[in-house]
Amino acid sequence: MKLSTKGRYALVSLVDIAKHQHQGLVSIAEVSRRQDISLAYLEQLFSKIRRNDLVVSTRGHGGGYKLARDASAISIEEILLAVDENIDALSTGAGMKGGDCGSIEQVLSNKMWESLSAQVHLYLHRTTLADVIDDSLSPCPAMPSLSEFEET
């Protein structure tokens, strides 16, 4: 599993929209400027995000985007899958091709990767956009430096 910029930009863009939609519809040009993400790239992402019913849009003067549902009803997994992110730890890598009919070591190793994938799916399914926006995610004790980040 390797998250690309598609997934990261989709998440940060939806966080931006959620945090600013109280002011009205949010244009992706505003998101592009605030987050320093290419407008053309965001337009490509938002066609997928909109098709997956995560946002609704209004065209024309004063148009823009807002969340299609409450942030607590949008899982991070939905966001990543909407932009075609692969969140399966077994999707590529050594041993994958021969895992089903390969050596016992490959089979046993792949069981571990399947278990990891299940844990990742569960975490991303249970974690919502609201959890991210509200900064309610617990820091990982194994990575204390990540919890020291402060908003500027």
C-alpha positions in Angstrom: 0.0 0.0 0.0 1.3 3.4 -1.0 -0.8 6.5 -0.9 -0.2 8.9 -3.7 -0.9 12.6 -3.9 -4.4 11.8 -5.2 -5.4 10.5 -1.8 -3.6 13.1 0.2 -4.9 16.0 -1.9 -8.4 14.6 -1.9 -8.4 14.5 1.9 -6.9 17.9 2.4 -9.2 19.4 -0.1 -12.3 18.0 1.6 -11.0 19.1 5.0 -10.6 22.6 3.5 -14.1 22.6 2.1 -15.6 21.3 5.3 -13.8 24.1 7.3 -14.9 26.9 4.9 -18.4 25.8 3.8 -20.0 27.8 6.6 -19.1 30.8 4.5 -21.0 29.4 1.5 -20.0 27.3 -1.4 -16.3 26.8 -1.8 -14.6 27.1 -5.1 -11.8 24.7 -5.9 -9.8 27.8 -7.1 -9.9 28.9 -3.4 -8.8 25.4 -2.3 -6.1 25.4 -4.8 -4.8 28.8 -3.6 -5.0 28.0 0.1 -3.5 24.5 -0.2 -1.0 25.2 -3.0 -2.3 22.5 -5.2 -2.6 22.7 -9.0 -6.1 23.8 -10.0 -6.0 21.5 -13.0 -5.1 18.6 -10.7 -7.9 19.4 -8.3 -10.4 19.6 -11.2 -9.5 16.1 -12.2 -9.9 14.9 -8.6 -13.1 16.7 -8.0 -14.8 15.1 -11.0 -14.2 11.7 -9.2 -15.1 13.1 -5.8 -18.4 14.5 -7.2 -19.2 11.3 -9.1 -18.8 9.4 -5.8 -21.3 11.7 -4.0 -18.9 13.2 -1.5 -19.6 16.7 -2.6 -22.3 18.6 -4.5 -21.5 21.5 -6.8 -23.3 24.5 -8.1 -22.1 26.1 -11.4 -22.0 29.7 -12.3 -21.2 33.0 -10.5 -20.9 32.3 -6.8 -20.8 28.5 -7.5 -18.6 26.0 -5.8 -18.7 22.9 -3.7 -20.0 21.8 -0.3 -20.0 18.4 1.3 -22.8 16.1 0.1 -23.3 14.7 3.7 -22.2 15.7 7.1 -18.5 15.2 7.7 -19.3 12.5 10.3 -20.9 10.4 7.6 -18.0 10.5 5.2 -15.2 7.9 5.9 -11.6 8.4 4.9 -11.9 5.0 3.1 -14.6 6.5 0.9 -12.5 9.5 0.1 -9.5 7.4 -0.9 -11.5 4.9 -2.9 -13.2 7.8 -4.7 -9.9 8.9 -6.2 -8.8 5.3 -7.0 -6.3 4.9 -4.3 -5.4 1.3 -3.6 -5.3 0.7 0.1 -4.5 -3.0 -0.1 -1.1 -4.0 1.3 -1.0 -7.0 -1.0 -1.6 -5.1 -4.2 2.0 -5.1 -5.3 5.4 -6.3 -4.1 7.6 -9.3 -3.7 5.8 -12.6 -3.4 2.5 -11.3 -4.6 2.5 -13.1 -7.9 3.5 -16.5 -6.4 1.6 -16.0 -3.1 -1.4 -18.2 -4.0 0.7 -21.1 -5.5 4.1 -20.2 -4.2 6.2 -21.4 -1.4 4.8 -21.9 2.1 6.9 -18.9 3.2 5.1 -16.7 0.6 1.7 -18.0 1.7 2.5 -17.4 5.4 3.9 -14.0 4.6 0.9 -13.0 2.6 -1.4 -13.9 5.5 0.4 -11.2 7.5 -0.1 -8.7 4.7 -3.8 -9.6 4.4 -4.1 -9.0 8.1 -2.4 -5.6 7.8 -4.7 -4.7 4.9 -7.8 -5.7 7.0 -6.6 -3.4 9.8 -5.9 -0.5 7.5 -9.4 -0.9 5.9 -11.0 -1.1 9.3 -9.2 2.1 10.5 -10.0 4.0 7.3 -13.6 2.8 7.4 -14.1 3.9 11.0 -12.3 7.2 10.7 -14.4 10.0 9.4 -13.8 13.4 7.9 -15.2 14.9 11.1 -12.5 13.0 13.1 -9.9 14.8 11.0 -11.5 18.2 11.1 -12.1 18.0 14.8 -8.6 16.9 15.5 -10.0 14.1 17.6 -7.6 11.3 16.4 -5.5 9.9 19.2 -1.7 10.3 18.6 0.2 7.1 18.1 2.3 6.3 21.1 4.9 4.7 18.8 5.2 8.0 16.9 5.2 10.7 19.6 6.8 13.3 17.2 3.7 13.3 15.0 1.5 14.5 17.9 3.8 17.5 18.5 2.6 19.2 15.3 0.7 22.4 16.0 -1.5 24.3 13.6 0.0 27.6 12.4 
